[in-house]
Structure formats: structure tokens, C-alpha cells
Amino acid sequence: MSNWFETLGGLKSRVWETLARGVAEPEHPARLPNFATLSADGWPEVRSVVLRSVSHRDHSLTVHTDLHSAKMRSLRAHPRAALHVWDAEQALQLRLQAEVSIATGTDTRALWEKIPDHALQSYGVVPRPGARIETALDYVKQPDPATFAVLTCRIVTIDVVHLGPDHRRASFSRASNWAGQWLSP
Amino acid sequence: MSNWFETLGGLKSRVWETLARGVAEPEHPARLPNFATLSADGWPEVRSVVLRSVSHRDHSLTVHTDLHSAKMRSLRAHPRAALHVWDAEQALQLRLQAEVSIATGTDTRALWEKIPDHALQSYGVVPRPGARIETALDYVKQPDPATFAVLTCRIVTIDVVHLGPDHRRASFSRASNWAGQWLSP
């Protein structure tokens, strides 16, 4: 019987289990992946996002954001993202490349209706996120379904590293139908 | 007497104190910033790095890497990085934009001599990091000063967010001589 990190199949299953735990468990490190994009003026960017849903079947995941956030401008210019999770407990690093599509307006209204009131505070601020203001609190939270966007990230590649007594690294890609390939760590 | 997060000066000081703690304290979240780059083929990338030194005076920091890692190819094509730290205890997010310069060979030899033996294992693997291998452990760690690179990140902008009962966000930039500007969060 091998450990999960010793086979390509074991690693692949663990990737999806870990992402699913990120959605289900508020304290899990996969709850807050680091989400990297490329700005319209050519700078890499990275910030935390909240993982909202994961589909192993579709090899996709979703994230919610404010339509007026800087990452929306970046994604409109370059609809690609990299996601990164470091799970210290499992000594597991996940890195995903994803193509990102944006849903807004009527497409997201049903989802908006289900968001608890306190969480709505994350969508809609006046002036828009990143706008210059005179003093620290010169803004108003103004929850507004018109500013709510759902990012669907269609995963293209997965790079996974397990840091054990021996390090193991593998990649899985849509192009190879997720077959898996060992890589030098 | 105001709290540190209520003034631009207080936030700026806290940014540098936090980065300095990352260098000094192995368990501090600023020890392992998320480091985003742009690959030669146009994909955003992000991974953890270890923060090795910080200079408030120069507004710079350093990171060590393997010369044959993928991020080196990215940085040679696009010498820019974004660094991100989420410090849950302080409810503080730091995001830095930096121009990156690469030092190798004789320029880094004095530093190499000071690295403890166990840490040398991080520099030099055959085949190079990311190369395809037949089975998981088909690689050898081979510490080699010729594969050791020091990345000096010259900070261009700092974006800081404090998530308190009220959220506060500010930016500081080299272009404005680090004067500070409140932003809508």
C-alpha cells in the first residue's frame, strides 16, 4: 500500500480533495488561494481570493469579486490567472493555471440572492476599490448586485509539490487529459 | 493617540516592521511571501519564496533561487514581480510591486559560503527543476554555487490593507517619494 503522495493518481485525488476542503472549511488554507493576474500595463499582480466552488468533473472553480476591482480590469485585458495554495499541514503546494470567464448581471442574480447579508458588504463600495480618497474612511459600502461578478476558472494545468523526506512534484494538464507527469522538484 | 492603522505614517512603519519580522522569525507569515511573475509565454505565475533580507533604507528586499528554476526564465523575459503577504494576526495585507535584478556567480559567492549545509539542498537539482522525469525520485540534489541566484527586488509601490471594524487601504510609491495615499478599500 503506497502513500497518497507516491503515485500520480494519489496526488491528483489529493489536489481535488484539498480544493473541496477549501470550499467547505473556512479555516482551511485552500479557502484563500493566492490569485495572480497580469495588469493591463504589464505588471504581475497577486492577492488572496475566497474559493467559492470547485468542480472536479469540469476541472473548474469559481471566485466572486467586485466588478470594479482592479483584477477585473486585468482579466478583461488578459483572461488568465494562476492560483496558488500552500497547505502546511499536508506539506502540499498546489499551483493552477486557469482561463477565466466573467459572469455578471442577470447571469449572477440567482447566486446574489443566496449571499448572506453580512457577506454582501464585500460587493459594492463608493468610490470604486482603489480610487484615491482624502481620508481613510471617505467611502461607503453599498451592496449592489450590479457590481457582483463571478469568475469561472477553467483549469488548464495543475502543478503539485509534496515536500516530504523526499520531495515529489507532478503536473497534470487538460491537454494530456489529466494523465499526470513526474517533474524534477 | 491613534492606532497604527489610522495614519499613513503608522501603516508605512508597520509594513517595514512586518517585512523585517518575516526575515527574522521563521514562523512569521511574511517569511513566505507569494511571489508573482509573468512567464515568457504570457501566463501569470505565483509561488511561495523565502524572504532573505529587507532594507527599508533602499526600499528593497532579496530572495534566493535556483538559476534553473522557471521563475528565472520568467524574470529574464519580464524583470518585474509582485509580492503578497497576508498576516492574519494583524489583519494586514501587503502587496508590493518590484523591479527585479539578478545576481549570480562571483557576485553571490560570499553569500553562498554562509548558507548552512542543510539549506544548500535548495540550490542545484539534476535534472533542472521542472524537467520531466520517469518516476518520482529520478533526480539528485546537487548543491552547486553555479546554480545559486540572488534576486534583488527594488520596490516601486506598496499597497496595504488593514481589515478592522473599518477597512483601511493606502498606497505608497517610489514615484511620490513614499508619501502615502488613502484608497477606497
Chai-1 contact restraints between the chains, C-beta under 6 A:
chainA,res_idxA,chainB,res_idxB,connection_type,confidence,min_distance_angstrom,max_distance_angstrom,comment,restraint_id
A,N34,B,N34,contact,1.0,0.0,6.0,A-B,restraint_1
A,N34,B,V46,contact,1.0,0.0,6.0,A-B,restraint_2
A,A36,B,A36,contact,1.0,0.0,6.0,A-B,restraint_3
A,A36,B,P44,contact,1.0,0.0,6.0,A-B,restraint_4
A,A36,B,V46,contact,1.0,0.0,6.0,A-B,restraint_5
A,T37,B,P44,contact,1.0,0.0,6.0,A-B,restraint_6
A,L38,B,L38,contact,1.0,0.0,6.0,A-B,restraint_7
A,L38,B,P44,contact,1.0,0.0,6.0,A-B,restraint_8
A,W43,B,R80,contact,1.0,0.0,6.0,A-B,restraint_9
A,W43,B,Q97,contact,1.0,0.0,6.0,A-B,restraint_10
A,P44,B,A36,contact,1.0,0.0,6.0,A-B,restraint_11
A,P44,B,T37,contact,1.0,0.0,6.0,A-B,restraint_12
A,P44,B,L38,contact,1.0,0.0,6.0,A-B,restraint_13
A,P44,B,P44,contact,1.0,0.0,6.0,A-B,restraint_14
A,P44,B,A82,contact,1.0,0.0,6.0,A-B,restraint_15
A,E45,B,A82,contact,1.0,0.0,6.0,A-B,restraint_16
A,V46,B,N34,contact,1.0,0.0,6.0,A-B,restraint_17
A,V46,B,A36,contact,1.0,0.0,6.0,A-B,restraint_18
A,V46,B,V46,contact,1.0,0.0,6.0,A-B,restraint_19
A,V46,B,A82,contact,1.0,0.0,6.0,A-B,restraint_20
A,V46,B,H84,contact,1.0,0.0,6.0,A-B,restraint_21
A,S48,B,W86,contact,1.0,0.0,6.0,A-B,restraint_22
A,R80,B,W43,contact,1.0,0.0,6.0,A-B,restraint_23
A,A82,B,P44,contact,1.0,0.0,6.0,A-B,restraint_24
A,A82,B,E45,contact,1.0,0.0,6.0,A-B,restraint_25
A,A82,B,V46,contact,1.0,0.0,6.0,A-B,restraint_26
A,H84,B,V46,contact,1.0,0.0,6.0,A-B,restraint_27
A,W86,B,S48,contact,1.0,0.0,6.0,A-B,restraint_28
A,Q97,B,W43,contact,1.0,0.0,6.0,A-B,restraint_29
A,V125,B,S184,contact,1.0,0.0,6.0,A-B,restraint_30
A,P127,B,S184,contact,1.0,0.0,6.0,A-B,restraint_31
A,P129,B,S184,contact,1.0,0.0,6.0,A-B,restraint_32
A,G130,B,L183,contact,1.0,0.0,6.0,A-B,restraint_33
A,A131,B,S184,contact,1.0,0.0,6.0,A-B,restraint_34
A,R132,B,Q181,contact,1.0,0.0,6.0,A-B,restraint_35
A,I133,B,W182,contact,1.0,0.0,6.0,A-B,restraint_36
A,I133,B,S184,contact,1.0,0.0,6.0,A-B,restraint_37
A,A136,B,R168,contact,1.0,0.0,6.0,A-B,restraint_38
A,A136,B,W182,contact,1.0,0.0,6.0,A-B,restraint_39
A,L137,B,D166,contact,1.0,0.0,6.0,A-B,restraint_40
A,Y139,B,S184,contact,1.0,0.0,6.0,A-B,restraint_41
A,D166,B,L137,contact,1.0,0.0,6.0,A-B,restraint_42
A,R168,B,A136,contact,1.0,0.0,6.0,A-B,restraint_43
A,Q181,B,R132,contact,1.0,0.0,6.0,A-B,restraint_44
A,W182,B,I133,contact,1.0,0.0,6.0,A-B,restraint_45
A,W182,B,A136,contact,1.0,0.0,6.0,A-B,restraint_46
A,L183,B,G130,contact,1.0,0.0,6.0,A-B,restraint_47
A,S184,B,V125,contact,1.0,0.0,6.0,A-B,restraint_48
A,S184,B,P127,contact,1.0,0.0,6.0,A-B,restraint_49
A,S184,B,P129,contact,1.0,0.0,6.0,A-B,restraint_50
A,S184,B,A131,contact,1.0,0.0,6.0,A-B,restraint_51
A,S184,B,I133,contact,1.0,0.0,6.0,A-B,restraint_52
A,S184,B,Y139,contact,1.0,0.0,6.0,A-B,restraint_53
